[in-house]
């Protein structure tokens, strides 16, 4: 199933703001493609970066 701007990656309907937190950089672009924008990035030394996205 493909995700759209009105559905989460698992296909669930989305109403209102939605947040996501990702450590795997390969998944960030997928979240951007369905409407998420970066809210904040936090360095998690030595584990990489936590990307926090929001979609209104």
VMD Tcl script that builds the backbone (N, CA, C; Angstrom):
set m [mol new atoms 168]
animate dup $m
set s [atomselect $m all]
$s set {name element resname resid chain x y z} {
  {N N UNK 1 A 0.843 -1.175 0.000}
  {CA C UNK 1 A 0.000 0.000 0.000}
  {C C UNK 1 A 0.886 1.234 0.000}
  {N N UNK 2 A 0.589 2.200 -0.830}
  {CA C UNK 2 A 1.364 3.430 -0.836}
  {C C UNK 2 A 0.703 4.445 0.090}
  {N N UNK 3 A 1.523 5.289 0.677}
  {CA C UNK 3 A 1.020 6.295 1.604}
  {C C UNK 3 A 0.681 7.569 0.854}
  {N N UNK 4 A -0.282 8.289 1.327}
  {CA C UNK 4 A -0.630 9.573 0.738}
  {C C UNK 4 A -0.584 10.627 1.830}
  {N N UNK 5 A -0.807 11.876 1.466}
  {CA C UNK 5 A -0.756 12.975 2.428}
  {C C UNK 5 A -1.831 12.843 3.494}
  {N N UNK 6 A -2.874 12.031 3.273}
  {CA C UNK 6 A -3.938 11.867 4.261}
  {C C UNK 6 A -3.822 10.554 5.040}
  {N N UNK 7 A -2.720 9.819 4.793}
  {CA C UNK 7 A -2.532 8.535 5.468}
  {C C UNK 7 A -1.108 8.400 5.990}
  {N N UNK 8 A -0.970 7.706 7.093}
  {CA C UNK 8 A 0.353 7.419 7.635}
  {C C UNK 8 A 1.005 6.333 6.779}
  {N N UNK 9 A 2.302 6.066 6.988}
  {CA C UNK 9 A 2.962 5.033 6.191}
  {C C UNK 9 A 2.294 3.661 6.273}
  {N N UNK 10 A 1.596 3.367 7.373}
  {CA C UNK 10 A 0.919 2.068 7.474}
  {C C UNK 10 A -0.497 2.101 6.910}
  {N N UNK 11 A -0.909 3.241 6.324}
  {CA C UNK 11 A -2.211 3.353 5.685}
  {C C UNK 11 A -3.324 3.862 6.581}
  {N N UNK 12 A -3.006 4.157 7.842}
  {CA C UNK 12 A -4.028 4.661 8.761}
  {C C UNK 12 A -4.400 6.095 8.416}
  {N N UNK 13 A -5.679 6.472 8.544}
  {CA C UNK 13 A -6.082 7.853 8.284}
  {C C UNK 13 A -5.401 8.806 9.268}
  {N N UNK 14 A -5.098 10.011 8.801}
  {CA C UNK 14 A -4.454 11.024 9.630}
  {C C UNK 14 A -5.399 12.208 9.779}
  {N N UNK 15 A -5.644 12.599 11.014}
  {CA C UNK 15 A -6.439 13.795 11.291}
  {C C UNK 15 A -5.633 14.675 12.222}
  {N N UNK 16 A -5.355 15.899 11.822}
  {CA C UNK 16 A -4.602 16.820 12.657}
  {C C UNK 16 A -3.106 16.591 12.567}
  {N N UNK 17 A -2.341 17.287 13.431}
  {CA C UNK 17 A -0.876 17.171 13.385}
  {C C UNK 17 A -0.410 15.745 13.659}
  {N N UNK 18 A 0.688 15.391 13.056}
  {CA C UNK 18 A 1.267 14.074 13.242}
  {C C UNK 18 A 2.780 14.242 13.352}
  {N N UNK 19 A 3.377 13.577 14.329}
  {CA C UNK 19 A 4.815 13.649 14.547}
  {C C UNK 19 A 5.449 12.304 14.245}
  {N N UNK 20 A 6.719 12.335 13.846}
  {CA C UNK 20 A 7.492 11.123 13.667}
  {C C UNK 20 A 8.904 11.379 14.152}
  {N N UNK 21 A 9.543 10.357 14.665}
  {CA C UNK 21 A 10.934 10.437 15.097}
  {C C UNK 21 A 11.670 9.257 14.471}
  {N N UNK 22 A 12.737 9.559 13.752}
  {CA C UNK 22 A 13.447 8.547 12.971}
  {C C UNK 22 A 14.943 8.639 13.249}
  {N N UNK 23 A 15.574 7.500 13.425}
  {CA C UNK 23 A 17.026 7.449 13.570}
  {C C UNK 23 A 17.669 7.007 12.247}
  {N N UNK 24 A 16.973 6.217 11.450}
  {CA C UNK 24 A 17.488 5.701 10.181}
  {C C UNK 24 A 17.384 6.773 9.099}
  {N N UNK 25 A 18.518 7.347 8.654}
  {CA C UNK 25 A 18.471 8.413 7.648}
  {C C UNK 25 A 17.820 7.986 6.334}
  {N N UNK 26 A 17.829 6.709 6.027}
  {CA C UNK 26 A 17.225 6.234 4.784}
  {C C UNK 26 A 15.703 6.421 4.788}
  {N N UNK 27 A 15.086 6.508 5.942}
  {CA C UNK 27 A 13.633 6.658 6.031}
  {C C UNK 27 A 13.167 8.119 6.015}
  {N N UNK 28 A 14.086 9.055 6.235}
  {CA C UNK 28 A 13.709 10.467 6.286}
  {C C UNK 28 A 13.088 10.923 4.964}
  {N N UNK 29 A 13.702 10.581 3.849}
  {CA C UNK 29 A 13.177 11.018 2.543}
  {C C UNK 29 A 11.776 10.476 2.304}
  {N N UNK 30 A 11.507 9.263 2.738}
  {CA C UNK 30 A 10.163 8.704 2.613}
  {C C UNK 30 A 9.142 9.503 3.408}
  {N N UNK 31 A 9.516 9.946 4.589}
  {CA C UNK 31 A 8.610 10.762 5.404}
  {C C UNK 31 A 8.377 12.129 4.754}
  {N N UNK 32 A 9.434 12.686 4.169}
  {CA C UNK 32 A 9.274 13.969 3.468}
  {C C UNK 32 A 8.340 13.823 2.268}
  {N N UNK 33 A 8.401 12.683 1.597}
  {CA C UNK 33 A 7.584 12.495 0.398}
  {C C UNK 33 A 6.090 12.419 0.711}
  {N N UNK 34 A 5.738 12.141 1.968}
  {CA C UNK 34 A 4.318 12.119 2.333}
  {C C UNK 34 A 3.928 13.337 3.179}
  {N N UNK 35 A 4.765 14.370 3.148}
  {CA C UNK 35 A 4.365 15.646 3.725}
  {C C UNK 35 A 4.992 16.053 5.042}
  {N N UNK 36 A 5.934 15.279 5.574}
  {CA C UNK 36 A 6.592 15.686 6.811}
  {C C UNK 36 A 7.677 16.709 6.526}
  {N N UNK 37 A 7.856 17.638 7.451}
  {CA C UNK 37 A 8.954 18.590 7.393}
  {C C UNK 37 A 9.729 18.466 8.700}
  {N N UNK 38 A 10.996 18.824 8.645}
  {CA C UNK 38 A 11.831 18.707 9.838}
  {C C UNK 38 A 11.408 19.710 10.898}
  {N N UNK 39 A 11.182 19.206 12.070}
  {CA C UNK 39 A 10.906 20.058 13.229}
  {C C UNK 39 A 12.209 20.310 13.985}
  {N N UNK 40 A 12.999 19.235 14.130}
  {CA C UNK 40 A 14.264 19.340 14.843}
  {C C UNK 40 A 15.100 18.099 14.581}
  {N N UNK 41 A 16.407 18.248 14.648}
  {CA C UNK 41 A 17.341 17.123 14.608}
  {C C UNK 41 A 18.157 17.163 15.890}
  {N N UNK 42 A 18.372 15.988 16.471}
  {CA C UNK 42 A 19.107 15.887 17.726}
  {C C UNK 42 A 20.217 14.852 17.560}
  {N N UNK 43 A 21.444 15.243 17.848}
  {CA C UNK 43 A 22.570 14.314 17.771}
  {C C UNK 43 A 22.504 13.341 18.940}
  {N N UNK 44 A 22.621 12.053 18.630}
  {CA C UNK 44 A 22.608 10.999 19.636}
  {C C UNK 44 A 23.956 10.282 19.618}
  {N N UNK 45 A 24.980 10.962 20.040}
  {CA C UNK 45 A 26.326 10.389 20.025}
  {C C UNK 45 A 26.379 9.136 20.859}
  {N N UNK 46 A 26.931 8.082 20.403}
  {CA C UNK 46 A 27.558 7.863 19.103}
  {C C UNK 46 A 26.621 7.184 18.108}
  {N N UNK 47 A 25.324 7.288 18.285}
  {CA C UNK 47 A 24.360 6.507 17.510}
  {C C UNK 47 A 23.820 7.189 16.264}
  {N N UNK 48 A 24.185 8.419 15.999}
  {CA C UNK 48 A 23.693 9.113 14.820}
  {C C UNK 48 A 22.795 10.278 15.188}
  {N N UNK 49 A 21.823 10.556 14.333}
  {CA C UNK 49 A 20.939 11.711 14.501}
  {C C UNK 49 A 19.494 11.270 14.577}
  {N N UNK 50 A 18.773 11.826 15.528}
  {CA C UNK 50 A 17.336 11.611 15.633}
  {C C UNK 50 A 16.666 12.721 14.849}
  {N N UNK 51 A 15.898 12.353 13.823}
  {CA C UNK 51 A 15.180 13.322 12.987}
  {C C UNK 51 A 13.732 13.358 13.457}
  {N N UNK 52 A 13.251 14.537 13.813}
  {CA C UNK 52 A 11.873 14.692 14.287}
  {C C UNK 52 A 11.130 15.508 13.237}
  {N N UNK 53 A 10.081 14.906 12.694}
  {CA C UNK 53 A 9.287 15.562 11.661}
  {C C UNK 53 A 7.865 15.777 12.117}
  {N N UNK 54 A 7.231 16.755 11.506}
  {CA C UNK 54 A 5.838 17.069 11.819}
  {C C UNK 54 A 5.086 17.293 10.515}
  {N N UNK 55 A 3.825 16.931 10.537}
  {CA C UNK 55 A 2.945 17.189 9.394}
  {C C UNK 55 A 1.657 17.765 9.958}
  {N N UNK 56 A 1.253 18.897 9.420}
  {CA C UNK 56 A 0.033 19.554 9.911}
  {C C UNK 56 A -1.174 19.090 9.145}
}
mol reanalyze $m
mol bondsrecalc $m
mol representation Tube
mol addrep $m
